[in-house]
Structure formats: C-alpha cells, structure tokens
Amino acid sequence: MSAVAASIPPSWYLLLASAVFCIGLFGVLTRRSALYFLMSVELMMNAANINFVAFALYYGDLTGQVFALFVIALAAAEVAIGIGIILVLYRNFGTTDVTVPAEMRW
C-alpha cells in the first residue's frame, strides 16, 4: 500500500462516491434531456467504480479493480446504445426530451 493511500481513510472514498452518486441520481430524476440522463447514469456508474477501487485498496486485493474494469466496459456499451437511441429519438420527434414519446409506436 502506498503512503498516500494509507493516509486516506476509506470513509473519504465512500463520501466522495456517495456525493457523485447523489449528483447522478439528481440528474436522472430532474433532467428531461436524454443526453443529461445518459451523463447522469455515467456518474452513478463512476460512483460504483470509486467504491470498487476503494475497497480493493482497503482489502489489498485486485477484485474491486477487476469489477471496475467490467463496469467501464459496460458503460462504454451503454453509451454506444444510448447514443443510438438518442439519435432515433431526435430523428422521430425532433427533440431529445424523454417525456415527448409517451408510448411506443409500431
């Protein structure tokens, strides 16, 4: 364990992760634009990554870092699909507001 990591208690990492998660949750609950919604979900996933890496550092194993890599890969796939959905939403409705399409159409 490095000297810097040993001097920072895990509670600070958890506090940072909870703040980032709450900002992301606030964005998901209050924003109507699909782009802001997508960015807020990314913030929530990054908060989970902070927790994974912090606990990996605390317990001294690499399992949390491996999970963080899987979450990063999942986030990349989520962005690719999300951008596709946003483009279709904009093409069909002329806006990226997620409240405009009230129901799925055939």
VOPAPA-766102 format. One record per residue (C-alpha): x, z, y; residue in one letter. Coordinates in steps of 0.02 Angstrom, whole numbers, plus 32768, in hexadecimal, padded with zeros to 4 digits. Layout:
N
PT     x     z     y  type
PT     X     Z     Y     a
...
This chain:
106
PT     x     z     y  type
PT  8000  8000  8000     m
PT  8045  7FD3  80AA     s
PT  8061  8053  8133     a
PT  7FDA  800B  81A3     v
PT  7F57  8005  8118     a
PT  7F80  80B7  80E5     a
PT  7F65  80F8  8195     s
PT  7EB7  80AD  81A9     i
PT  7E31  810B  8147     p
PT  7DB1  80A5  80E4     p
PT  7D24  80E7  8150     s
PT  7D61  807D  81E1     w
PT  7D56  7FE1  8176     y
PT  7CA7  8011  8141     l
PT  7C76  8031  81F5     l
PT  7CB6  7F85  8227     l
PT  7C5C  7F32  8195     a
PT  7BB8  7F8B  81BD     s
PT  7BC4  7F56  8274     a
PT  7BE3  7EA0  8244     v
PT  7B56  7EA7  81C4     f
PT  7ADD  7EF0  8244     c
PT  7B0A  7E68  82C2     i
PT  7AE9  7DE5  823C     g
PT  7A45  7E37  820A     l
PT  7A0E  7E3E  82C0     f
PT  7A34  7D85  82D0     g
PT  79D1  7D5A  8234     v
PT  793B  7DBE  826C     l
PT  7935  7D87  8322     t
PT  7976  7CD4  8330     r
PT  790B  7C3B  8312     r
PT  7993  7BB6  8311     s
PT  79CE  7B86  8264     a
PT  7A83  7B7E  82A1     l
PT  7A7E  7C32  82E0     y
PT  7A29  7C64  823E     f
PT  7AB5  7C14  81D9     l
PT  7B3C  7C69  8242     m
PT  7AE5  7D10  822E     s
PT  7AE3  7CFF  8171     v
PT  7B9D  7CD8  817A     e
PT  7BB9  7D79  81DB     l
PT  7B5E  7DDA  8155     m
PT  7BC8  7D8B  80CD     m
PT  7C67  7DB3  812E     n
PT  7C30  7E68  8139     a
PT  7C25  7E6B  807C     a
PT  7CD4  7E20  8075     n
PT  7D17  7EAA  80E4     i
PT  7CCD  7F2A  806C     n
PT  7D16  7ED3  7FD4     f
PT  7DC4  7ECA  801E     v
PT  7DBD  7F7C  8061     a
PT  7D90  7FC4  7FB8     f
PT  7E14  7F58  7F64     a
PT  7E93  7FA1  7FDC     l
PT  7E52  8052  7FC1     y
PT  7E54  8049  7F03     y
PT  7EF3  7FE1  7EF9     g
PT  7EB1  7F52  7E8E     d
PT  7E8C  7E9C  7EB1     l
PT  7DD9  7E96  7E72     t
PT  7D8E  7EA4  7F20     g
PT  7DFC  7E19  7F61     q
PT  7DC8  7DA9  7ED1     v
PT  7D11  7DCA  7EF9     f
PT  7D36  7DA4  7FB0     a
PT  7D7C  7CFA  7F7D     l
PT  7CDD  7CD6  7F1B     f
PT  7C74  7D07  7FB1     v
PT  7CDA  7C92  801F     i
PT  7CBB  7C04  7FA4     a
PT  7C02  7C2F  7FA1     l
PT  7BFE  7C30  805F     a
PT  7C4D  7B83  8064     a
PT  7BC9  7B3F  7FEF     a
PT  7B41  7B95  8053     e
PT  7B7E  7B45  80F4     v
PT  7B82  7A98  80A5     a
PT  7AD0  7AA7  8066     i
PT  7A96  7AFD  8106     g
PT  7ADA  7A73  8175     i
PT  7A7F  79F3  8109     g
PT  79DC  7A53  811B     i
PT  79F5  7A63  81D7     i
PT  7A12  79A7  81E6     l
PT  7973  7982  8186     v
PT  7914  7A02  81EE     l
PT  7951  79B1  828E     y
PT  792C  7901  824F     r
PT  787A  792A  8219     n
PT  7844  79A2  82A4     f
PT  78BA  797D  8335     g
PT  78F2  7A33  8342     t
PT  7956  7AB4  82E3     t
PT  78D3  7B3B  82FD     d
PT  78AC  7B86  8253     v
PT  77FA  7BB7  8286     t
PT  77C1  7B03  82A8     v
PT  77AE  7AC9  81F2     p
PT  771F  7B3A  81BE     a
PT  770B  7AF3  8110     e
PT  7761  7A7E  8099     m
PT  7720  79CC  809C     r
PT  772A  7949  8015     w
